[in-house]
């Protein structure tokens, strides 16, 4: 169960970093912050999975499932919030 919680938290952080990165790119702001968000968002899952492989090897599958589930849930929630905001116009 601990592995799933770790995966869910890291997946949520990864979604936050990814949304910041895409916000900067689509806003036309490319600079050091954009590169930092891109590199951090890319390396975060590897770092979490490697750390859990050494410390919680039995929970590694749950970490991956938690990461994927958190990314999907965050994306779905964001989609519904944005689509509802668009209907109010």
Order of alpha helices (4+ residues) and beta strands (2+ residues): alpha-alpha-alpha
